[in-house]
Amino acid sequence: MKQVYDIAIVGAGMAGASLAAEIGRASAGATSVVVLEAEERPGYHSTGRSAAFWEECYGGPELVPLTLASGIYLREHGFLTQRGALYLGREEDRAALDAFMDGFADTGATIHRLGRAALAEHIPGVRPEWTGAVWEPACADIDVAGLHQHYLAMARKAGVDLVTRARLAEARSTPDGWELKLESGAELGASILVDAAGAWADPVATMAGVKPLGIQPYRRTVAQLRVDPAAPGDLPLCLDISGRFYFKPEGGSVWLSPHDETPTPAVDAAAEEIDVAMAIDRFEKVVDWQVRAVEHKWAGLRSFAPDRLPVYGFDPANPRFFWFAGQGGYGIQTAPAAARLASQLILGTDRDELTSGLDAALYTPDRVA
């Protein structure tokens, strides 16, 4: 006899793990939950490849409430290490820096405008054409692996079943919920199906007979560089105000991205040499450091809905299908508040202190369906 759950979650990356943990916590284990992970281990794709940072302005003003609320949880549980962030600009970028300040003025984010002298104090060797910046002192590194394991442990404690190597092969809607079949041949049932499949969100929806929302995966490249001089450990996260690079220190080396967004199918992403070369070229135009070697390179997928906001909510055409996807590159820094909000939407429970300031209507699938 096949097992039937109240909720089946597709995907055990940060999205699926955090949501399973929050549902388990809120229901005190009374709601049966299974998480189906296609890979051999949870977090193999985007979660395991993230150079994540908690940065108040990342993703735009409409994401700030999710980020600020999540920051409370991340700090309380020890997952943040203070770093600070600089959005860098040249003289021709002055208007963009001013617009950035104006755009986030009333969001609650803490930002300050810096001139050339202050910028040079933060980044030794910065080239003279970089004349200004926006300083975000609250930016912090996130212990991504620790946060992911925290949620997986919470889920296990609440009685959630995690099944790996459990790629979904069929999902058939019934009057009572869902009949699910895995590629292994195993079958199970669920009252509610949650799509937390990241880059695979639209393919999972299509398999379930639900109209896809146009959630597009994009490849993002990161390279670890050995540089001379070694990167200072207190170097801030440095981002181009025009969105052409970001870099941060990592054990004397540098983690560098060309901030690329290359549309791609949902695949096991790998770094392309041309993207690494482009990143290095841009980096060498920012600081006078010498790049001695590419120590490591990798790529992950970031998935966005057409308006680049996340999608949380029941599908308007199938009230037993819940979207928890389209979280781009900010899904980790917003995970605590997003998972708490989504669990409340699924269980029909009241908002709490973490989610009371969030406008769920911004993220509903109705807006893009």
Residue, then its C-alpha position, 0 to 999 in steps of 0.5 A: m500500500k502506497q504511503v499518502y502524505d499531507i504535503a509532498i515538497v519537490g526539491a531539498g535545496m534551501a527552499g524545500a528544506s526550509l519550508a519543510a522545517e517550518i511546516g514541521r515546526a508550526s504543526a508540531g509534527a501533526t502534518s505529514v511531509v515528504v521532501l523528494e530530492a532528485e539528486e543523491r544529496p540535498g543542495y547539490h545544485s544552487t544551494g551547494r554552489s552559492a557564494a551567498f551573502w546577506e545584503e539588504c539591497y540585493g534583489g531590489p526594494e521589493l525584496v528588502p522586507l523579506t531580507l530584513a526579516s530574515g536577517i533577524y533569524l540569521r543573526e539570532h542563530g549565528f549564520l552571519t559574519q559581518r563584512g559590509a558591502l560597497y557598490l562601486g561607481r566611476e564618474e560616469d556612474r554618479a547618476a546611477l549611485d544617486a538613483f540607488m540611494d533614492g531607490f532604497a531611501d524608504t526601505g529600511a536598508t542602511i546605506h551611505r554615499l561615499g567619495r573617493a577617499a573613503l572608497a580607497e580606505h576600504i579597497p587598497g589598490v582601487r584604481p583612480e577611475w573608481t570615484g564613489a560608492v554606496w556603503e552598506p555596513a550591515c552586509a554579512d557572509i552567510d554560512v550557507a551549508g550551516l543554514h541548510q543543515h540547520y533546516l534539514a535537522m529541524a525537518r528531521k526532528a519534526g518527523v519529515d521524511l527526506v527521500t533522495r534519488a527520488r526524481l519525480a516521473e509522474a504527478r497526476s491530480t486527483p479529487d483528493g490531491w496527487e498521485l506521484k510516481l518516481e523514476s525508481g517506480a515507487e509511488l506515493g500520494a499527497s494532498i498538496l504538492v509543493d514546487a520548490a524545484g528551483a531551476w526545474a520549477d516550470p518542468v515540475a509544474t508542466m509534469a503536474g498539468v499546471k501551467p508554467l509561469g515562465i520561471q527562467p534559469y540563468r547561469r551565474t559564474v564564480a571563480q576563485l582567484r589567487v591574487d598578489p597581494a593577498a586579498p585582505g580579510d576585512l575587504p568588503l563585498c564589492l559590487d559594480i553599480s552597473g551590475r558587471f561584477y562582484f567580488k569578496p575575499e575568501g582565505g586570502s583569495v578572491w571569489l569573483s563573478p562577472h555577474d553573468e546571467t545566461p539563459t539556460p535550460a535546467v541543467d547541471a551548470a558548469a563554468e564557461e572559460i569565456d565567462v571566467a576570462m570576462a570576470i578577470d578582465r573586469f576585475e583587473k580594471v577595478v584594482d591593481w592586484q595581479v591575478r596569479a591563478v584561477e584556483h577553482k571555478w564553478a557555476g550555478l543556476r538562478s531562476f526568475a519569474p518574468d518580473r524577477l520577484p519570487v513566487y509563493g502561493f497556491d496556483p490559481a487554477n489548482p488549489r492543491f499545487f503550491w509554488f515556492a520558486g523563482q527566488g533568483g540569487y536571493g533565495i538563501q538570504t531571504a530563506p527564513a522569512a520566505a519559508r515561514l510565510a509560505s508555511q503560514l499560507i499552506l497551513g492557513t495560520d496567522r502571521d507572526e513577528l517574523t512575517s507580519g511586515l510582509d505583503a504576500a500579495l507581491y509574491t502570489p502566482d496570480r500576478v504572473a499566471 
